[in-house]
Amino acid sequence: MIRLATIKEFLEYGAWVNSRLLDAAANLSDDKLDADFPIGMGTLRRTLLHVLAGESVWLKRWHAASEPAWPDESERASISEIRTRFTEVRRGQQAFLSARIDEDLGRCVAYRDSKGSRFETTLGDMLLQVCVHSQHHRAQLSNLLRRCGAEPIKPGLDYIFMRIDLGRTTPASCDPATLQTWFHYGDWANQVLLDAAQALTNADLDRTFEMGVGTLRKTLQHIRSAEHWWLTNWMHGPVEGFPALPTDQPIGTLRLAFRETISARDAFLQSRRAADLATPVEGRPRPGVVRSIDLGGAMLQLCGHGVHHRAQAVNMLRNLTGRSIELDYMMHVRTPAE
């Protein structure tokens, strides 16, 4: 069962990232905001509006309102106006969640998607959908900002950097059940990407892109390496240095590596209670850099990290094959409503 604590924690993080992205976009000209790029929704402004639209529409769906129309993403709203709308949606999210208890999240809700098809799922799944959808497109926004010449956002936009930026030392508000649900979604999404990558040539897998770690093969390897590296830190203590990526690892071999990590991670999580998530853990990704955080926060960091890099992999695959792969959380859990 999905619970409120983890959803609230990630939405707070999402609001922080949205604000940082808007700050970076604020001084860009209209020409740069509307410049075309083969990523995200095509332009920086349109991708910002898409994230806003997703959060706004799903907020109305949480209320089980009549199906709201998807907002116009082609309007030339200013960054200031977009920021105001994000603030309004955030207040609506907080008000909605403050009036709910965990048991409410198991309630089934029917809704129509943007194409008019009717589905049903639990309220908890609808909440997690917003976390995943916004995180996916924020990865694209980060790339678009760089291409538009915006100042780099330092030290970064990961969940762990929010904790550092805000000076937060208290453990994350998380629960094992929701984290496990998110991890299992990530396992499904990774499998979809691996299936798509399996049919590609080595030349395609190693084609260079101006995003992420540079190639589709390396991006998929990076997702798995991060999962394995963090798990090793949780189980055995700090590991010195993030592992170097193999240069020519076959997709079949990478698929087996994912399965081994999944098995070890699930066994680890099954033996953990909610109180264990406050346990301090430490990571040392490179010499002289130490990341100290609680276990729950590290797990939430990993959940967001996977969504971020899968978004990059989706864009690479779209450029390589001309096809768009849908990795929304709802694609994983929803069922058609009768």
C-alpha positions as CSV (number, residue, x, y, z in Angstrom):
1,M,0.0,0.0,0.0
2,I,1.2,3.5,-0.9
3,R,1.3,5.8,2.1
4,L,1.2,9.6,2.5
5,A,4.6,10.1,4.1
6,T,6.8,9.3,1.1
7,I,4.4,11.1,-1.3
8,K,4.6,14.3,0.8
9,E,8.4,14.1,1.0
10,F,8.9,13.7,-2.7
11,L,6.3,16.4,-3.6
12,E,8.2,18.8,-1.3
13,Y,11.4,17.9,-3.1
14,G,9.6,18.4,-6.5
15,A,8.5,21.9,-5.5
16,W,12.1,22.7,-4.6
17,V,13.3,21.5,-8.0
18,N,10.6,23.3,-9.9
19,S,11.6,26.5,-8.1
20,R,15.3,26.0,-9.0
21,L,14.4,25.3,-12.7
22,L,12.3,28.4,-12.9
23,D,15.0,30.5,-11.3
24,A,17.4,29.3,-14.0
25,A,14.9,30.0,-16.8
26,A,13.9,33.5,-15.5
27,N,16.6,35.4,-17.3
28,L,16.3,33.7,-20.6
29,S,14.9,35.5,-23.6
30,D,11.7,34.4,-25.3
31,D,13.7,33.2,-28.3
32,K,15.6,30.8,-26.0
33,L,12.5,29.7,-24.1
34,D,10.9,28.8,-27.5
35,A,13.9,27.4,-29.3
36,D,13.3,24.0,-30.7
37,F,15.3,21.0,-29.5
38,P,14.7,17.2,-30.0
39,I,14.0,16.6,-26.3
40,G,11.0,16.8,-24.0
41,M,8.1,18.7,-25.4
42,G,10.3,20.5,-27.9
43,T,11.0,23.8,-26.1
44,L,11.9,24.8,-22.6
45,R,8.7,26.9,-22.2
46,R,6.4,24.1,-23.5
47,T,8.1,21.5,-21.3
48,L,7.6,23.7,-18.2
49,L,4.0,24.1,-19.1
50,H,3.7,20.3,-19.6
51,V,5.0,19.7,-16.0
52,L,2.6,22.3,-14.7
53,A,-0.3,20.8,-16.7
54,G,0.4,17.3,-15.4
55,E,0.4,18.5,-11.7
56,S,-2.7,20.6,-12.3
57,V,-4.7,17.9,-14.0
58,W,-3.8,15.1,-11.6
59,L,-4.7,17.4,-8.7
60,K,-8.2,17.6,-10.1
61,R,-8.3,13.9,-10.7
62,W,-7.3,13.2,-7.1
63,H,-10.5,15.1,-6.2
64,A,-12.4,12.7,-8.6
65,A,-13.6,15.8,-10.4
66,S,-15.1,15.6,-13.9
67,E,-12.4,15.0,-16.4
68,P,-10.5,18.3,-16.7
69,A,-9.4,19.5,-20.1
70,W,-5.6,19.4,-20.6
71,P,-4.2,22.9,-20.5
72,D,-2.8,24.6,-23.6
73,E,0.9,24.0,-23.6
74,S,1.5,26.3,-26.6
75,E,0.7,29.6,-24.8
76,R,3.6,32.0,-24.3
77,A,3.1,32.4,-20.6
78,S,6.0,34.2,-18.8
79,I,8.2,32.4,-16.3
80,S,6.7,34.6,-13.6
81,E,3.2,33.5,-14.6
82,I,4.2,29.9,-14.7
83,R,5.8,30.2,-11.3
84,T,2.5,31.7,-9.9
85,R,0.6,28.7,-11.3
86,F,3.0,26.2,-9.8
87,T,2.6,27.9,-6.4
88,E,-1.2,27.6,-6.7
89,V,-1.0,23.9,-7.6
90,R,1.4,23.3,-4.7
91,R,-1.0,24.8,-2.3
92,G,-3.8,22.7,-3.7
93,Q,-1.6,19.5,-3.3
94,Q,-0.8,20.4,0.4
95,A,-4.4,21.1,1.2
96,F,-5.6,17.9,-0.4
97,L,-3.0,15.7,1.3
98,S,-3.4,17.3,4.7
99,A,-7.1,16.2,4.7
100,R,-6.2,12.5,3.9
101,I,-5.1,9.5,5.9
102,D,-3.2,6.5,4.7
103,E,-6.3,4.4,4.4
104,D,-7.8,6.9,1.8
105,L,-5.0,6.0,-0.6
106,G,-6.4,2.5,-1.2
107,R,-9.7,3.9,-2.6
108,C,-10.3,3.2,-6.3
109,V,-10.8,6.2,-8.6
110,A,-12.0,6.2,-12.2
111,Y,-10.7,8.8,-14.6
112,R,-10.3,9.6,-18.3
113,D,-6.9,10.2,-19.8
114,S,-6.1,13.0,-22.2
115,K,-7.2,10.7,-25.1
116,G,-10.6,10.1,-23.5
117,S,-10.0,6.5,-22.5
118,R,-11.5,5.5,-19.1
119,F,-9.3,3.9,-16.5
120,E,-9.4,3.1,-12.8
121,T,-6.7,2.8,-10.2
122,T,-6.1,3.7,-6.5
123,L,-5.7,7.2,-5.2
124,G,-2.2,6.2,-4.0
125,D,-1.2,5.2,-7.5
126,M,-2.5,8.6,-8.8
127,L,-0.4,10.4,-6.2
128,L,2.7,8.5,-7.2
129,Q,2.0,9.1,-10.9
130,V,2.5,12.9,-10.3
131,C,5.9,12.3,-8.6
132,V,7.1,10.1,-11.4
133,H,5.7,12.3,-14.3
134,S,7.2,15.5,-13.0
135,Q,10.6,14.0,-12.3
136,H,10.7,12.5,-15.8
137,H,10.2,15.9,-17.5
138,R,12.4,17.7,-15.0
139,A,15.3,15.7,-16.4
140,Q,14.4,17.1,-19.8
141,L,14.2,20.6,-18.5
142,S,17.7,20.3,-17.0
143,N,19.0,19.4,-20.4
144,L,17.0,22.1,-22.2
145,L,18.3,24.8,-19.8
146,R,21.9,23.8,-20.6
147,R,21.2,23.9,-24.3
148,C,19.7,27.4,-23.9
149,G,22.8,28.7,-22.2
150,A,21.4,29.0,-18.7
151,E,23.7,29.1,-15.7
152,P,24.4,25.5,-14.4
153,I,22.3,24.7,-11.3
154,K,24.9,23.8,-8.6
155,P,25.5,21.5,-6.9
156,G,22.6,19.7,-8.7
157,L,19.0,18.8,-8.6
158,D,19.1,15.4,-6.9
159,Y,17.0,14.8,-3.8
160,I,20.1,14.7,-1.7
161,F,21.1,18.2,-2.9
162,M,17.8,19.6,-1.7
163,R,18.6,18.2,1.7
164,I,22.0,19.9,1.6
165,D,20.6,23.2,0.2
166,L,17.9,23.4,2.9
167,G,20.3,22.3,5.7
168,R,17.9,19.4,6.6
169,T,19.4,16.9,9.0
170,T,16.2,15.2,10.2
171,P,15.5,11.8,8.5
172,A,13.2,11.8,5.4
173,S,9.5,11.0,6.0
174,C,9.4,7.7,4.2
175,D,7.9,4.2,4.5
176,P,9.1,0.8,3.2
177,A,5.9,-0.1,1.4
178,T,5.8,3.0,-0.9
179,L,9.5,2.8,-1.5
180,Q,9.2,-0.9,-2.5
181,T,6.3,0.0,-4.8
182,W,8.4,2.7,-6.5
183,F,11.4,0.3,-6.8
184,H,9.2,-2.3,-8.5
185,Y,7.9,0.3,-10.9
186,G,11.5,1.1,-11.7
187,D,12.3,-2.5,-12.3
188,W,9.4,-2.7,-14.8
189,A,10.5,0.5,-16.6
190,N,14.1,-0.7,-16.8
191,Q,12.9,-3.9,-18.3
192,V,11.0,-2.0,-21.0
193,L,14.1,0.0,-21.9
194,L,16.3,-3.1,-21.9
195,D,13.8,-4.8,-24.3
196,A,14.0,-1.8,-26.6
197,A,17.7,-1.7,-26.4
198,Q,18.1,-5.4,-27.1
199,A,17.1,-4.9,-30.8
200,L,19.7,-2.1,-31.4
201,T,23.1,-2.4,-33.0
202,N,26.3,-1.7,-31.0
203,A,26.6,1.5,-33.1
204,D,23.2,2.7,-31.9
205,L,23.9,1.7,-28.3
206,D,27.1,3.7,-28.4
207,R,25.9,6.7,-30.4
208,T,26.8,9.9,-28.5
209,F,24.1,12.2,-27.3
210,E,24.3,15.6,-25.5
211,M,22.6,14.3,-22.4
212,G,23.2,12.2,-19.4
213,V,26.3,10.1,-19.5
214,G,26.5,10.3,-23.2
215,T,25.2,7.0,-24.8
216,L,22.2,4.7,-24.3
217,R,24.4,1.8,-23.2
218,K,26.2,4.0,-20.6
219,T,22.9,5.4,-19.4
220,L,21.4,2.0,-18.8
221,Q,24.6,0.9,-17.1
222,H,24.6,4.0,-15.0
223,I,21.1,3.3,-13.7
224,R,22.1,-0.2,-12.6
225,S,25.4,0.9,-11.2
226,A,23.8,3.5,-9.0
227,E,21.3,0.9,-7.7
228,H,24.1,-1.6,-6.9
229,W,26.4,1.0,-5.4
230,W,23.8,2.4,-3.0
231,L,22.7,-1.1,-2.1
232,T,26.3,-2.1,-1.2
233,N,26.6,1.1,0.9
234,W,23.4,0.2,2.8
235,M,24.5,-3.4,3.4
236,H,28.2,-3.2,4.0
237,G,29.1,0.4,4.6
238,P,30.8,3.1,2.5
239,V,32.2,2.0,-0.9
240,E,35.1,4.2,-2.1
241,G,34.2,5.6,-5.5
242,F,31.4,5.1,-8.0
243,P,32.3,2.2,-10.3
244,A,33.6,2.9,-13.8
245,L,31.2,1.7,-16.6
246,P,32.2,-1.1,-18.9
247,T,32.8,-0.1,-22.5
248,D,31.1,-2.9,-24.4
249,Q,28.8,-4.7,-22.0
250,P,26.1,-6.7,-23.9
251,I,22.5,-5.8,-23.0
252,G,21.9,-9.5,-22.0
253,T,24.7,-9.3,-19.5
254,L,23.4,-6.0,-18.2
255,R,19.9,-7.5,-17.8
256,L,21.4,-10.3,-15.6
257,A,23.2,-7.7,-13.5
258,F,19.9,-5.8,-13.0
259,R,18.2,-9.1,-11.8
260,E,21.0,-9.8,-9.3
261,T,20.6,-6.3,-7.8
262,I,16.8,-6.5,-7.7
263,S,17.0,-9.8,-5.8
264,A,19.5,-8.5,-3.2
265,R,17.6,-5.2,-2.8
266,D,14.2,-6.9,-2.3
267,A,15.7,-9.2,0.3
268,F,17.2,-6.2,2.1
269,L,14.0,-4.3,2.1
270,Q,11.9,-7.2,3.4
271,S,14.0,-7.2,6.5
272,R,13.5,-3.5,7.2
273,R,10.9,-1.7,9.3
274,A,9.8,1.9,9.1
275,A,12.1,2.8,12.0
276,D,15.1,1.4,10.2
277,L,14.8,4.1,7.5
278,A,16.2,6.7,9.9
279,T,19.5,4.7,10.1
280,P,22.4,6.9,9.0
281,V,24.2,5.8,5.8
282,E,27.2,7.2,4.0
283,G,28.3,7.2,0.3
284,R,31.6,8.3,-1.1
285,P,31.1,8.7,-4.9
286,R,34.5,10.1,-5.6
287,P,37.7,11.0,-3.6
288,G,37.1,13.7,-1.0
289,V,33.3,13.7,-1.4
290,V,31.1,12.2,1.3
291,R,27.3,12.0,1.2
292,S,25.7,11.4,4.6
293,I,22.0,10.8,4.7
294,D,19.4,8.5,6.4
295,L,18.5,5.2,4.7
296,G,15.0,6.4,3.7
297,G,16.4,9.5,2.1
298,A,19.0,7.5,0.2
299,M,16.3,5.2,-1.1
300,L,14.2,8.2,-2.2
301,Q,17.3,9.7,-3.8
302,L,17.7,6.4,-5.8
303,C,14.0,6.3,-6.9
304,G,14.3,9.9,-8.3
305,H,17.7,9.2,-9.9
306,G,16.3,6.2,-11.8
307,V,13.4,8.2,-13.2
308,H,15.7,11.0,-14.2
309,H,18.1,8.8,-16.2
310,R,15.3,6.7,-17.8
311,A,13.9,10.0,-19.2
312,Q,17.3,10.5,-20.9
313,A,17.2,6.9,-22.2
314,V,13.7,7.5,-23.6
315,N,14.9,10.5,-25.5
316,M,17.9,8.6,-26.9
317,L,15.6,5.8,-28.1
318,R,13.2,8.3,-29.7
319,N,16.1,9.7,-31.7
320,L,17.5,6.3,-32.6
321,T,14.2,4.6,-33.6
322,G,11.7,7.3,-34.1
323,R,9.4,5.7,-31.6
324,S,8.3,7.1,-28.2
325,I,8.3,4.7,-25.2
326,E,5.7,5.4,-22.5
327,L,7.1,4.9,-19.0
328,D,4.5,6.7,-17.0
329,Y,3.8,5.0,-13.7
330,M,0.1,4.7,-14.8
331,M,1.2,2.5,-17.7
332,H,2.4,0.1,-15.1
333,V,-0.6,-0.1,-12.8
334,R,-3.8,1.2,-14.3
335,T,-6.6,-1.0,-15.7
336,P,-9.4,-0.1,-18.2
337,A,-12.6,0.8,-16.4
338,E,-15.7,-1.1,-17.5
